[in-house]
Amino acid sequence: MSFSSVSFYVFMFAVFFIYWGIPHKFRYILLALANLIFYLSFGVKFLPVLIAEIIIAYFGARVLEKKKDKVLFALIIVLTLIPLITFKYVDFAIYTFDKVMIKFGAPILDHTLKLVAPIGISFYTFELISYITDVYKGKITAEKNIIRVFVFAGFFANITSGPIERAGVFLPKIDEEKRFNYEEATFGLKLVMLGLVKKICGANVLKQYVDNVFGNIYEYRGPVFIIAIVLYTYEIYLDFSGYTDMARGFAKMLGFSLSENFLRPYLSCGVKEFFARWHVSLSMWLKDYVYIPLGGSRCKKTRKYVNLMVTFFVSGLWHGASFTFIVWGLLHGVYQCVADLIKPFVDKISGFGRGRAIRAVRIFVTFLLVSFAWMFFRANSLSDAKYIMMNMFIGDNFYGQLLQMGFLSVLSIVFTVLIIGLTIAYDVYSERLSAKGSDVITEFGRLPLVFRYVLYVAIGVMIIVLRAHVGAGAEFIYIKF
């Protein structure tokens, strides 16, 4: 069930009404059943992996709470990681080995196992690793009820694409006796609507143009590549932040507050700030469970940069078993190291200019660097990325290539520019409200009732029309990670 499918909304509202209609002591059981039904909608073959990891984490944490043994801790972490490594990286390792052997004259054979990674495995594996680690370090106590662990790791609102939650924050919420709160429920509904707008009216529209180019790159040359990269930069943002809004909205309707995963990332003044704003739950997870254990920044600069590169290598590999993702991660690692090296110079230069002008320049430069890295993230192979880099500034017949890209009318161009313009305006406005301790949805609720309902109807019609025209078949990008 996709968040943009009708079947999911039937499921969600059934869960919602039953959840608030039954006594508190039975609600966690309902959530466990809801998780089970939701996950089974993707196929029964994926369920045993999720259950196996939960069993390992549950008993592993119970044992580690009583016996603080480093070897045992490492063994339990490895056991938890085995499914993720097997399903996501074994075929990649075999494929890479075959490619190397072909260079030495070995026959061309396909030895890959054709394994399909279970839905959400990267997300729930990281959640369970953080749970085990936090119990081992004494930050939290081990959960005595395995069903509650399943509610945490298998929570249907965020299992497919995050945010990556922490057990120490989520598990106590299960035991909290909640009363239905109309304001929270409607706040959640508004978040869901915002996510739908981002996904269907934004990301899905941009996706058709991006796919036309990246799916047939050798038919293009010149500035259309730059346009496609910029469109993908906004497509992935609207897609992923839209999913997060919806996940947080569904959770809010049930009385749970999930982590805020996006903090206007394209308004960042540097690459370090970008990762403090983009996919925040993953960035914090990597910092707490990879970067700091490696030594973090409390060491010599050379070692610090090695720690950064390893952390971003893990980030790239986490996203997918492909050299394109690895290069994307390593490129951001290089960005971080260079930014740290030139920080004194940048700070000095910033002191000579007007604050807003310098900030605008830094935002623009950061956006260019991030967009360039997204090219590798979206490219189907490194050879495709190389072709794009070699040909983005040469070529002719720009108008003809725009038509080929899918811009068949002036209206399509205007609508695309409008999507990006509104996204920028929304983020700028959100940034200002955040500084005042507010947000767009709260401010929206203060508008006159008639105006709000007119806007609800307009948004609903727009979603229905675009869903019918563009289609709702496009899955969320991060569901494959």
Salt bridges, closest charged atoms under 4 A:
GLU65 OE1 - LYS144 NZ 3.78
ASP98 OD1 - HIS111 ND1 3.07
ASP110 OD2 - LYS114 NZ 2.60
ASP175 OD1 - ARG148 NE 2.79
ASP211 OD2 - LYS207 NZ 2.79
ASP211 OD1 - ARG378 NH2 2.87
ASP239 OD2 - LYS199 NZ 2.63
ASP245 OD2 - LYS198 NZ 2.76
GLU273 OE2 - ARG277 NE 2.81
ASP288 OD2 - ARG166 NH2 2.99
ASP340 OD2 - LYS301 NZ 3.70
ASP340 OD1 - LYS304 NZ 2.92
ASP347 OD2 - LYS343 NZ 2.85
GLU431 OE1 - ARG264 NE 2.85
GLU431 OE2 - ARG277 NH2 2.73
GLU431 OE2 - ARG359 NH2 3.90
GLU443 OE2 - ARG446 NH1 2.57
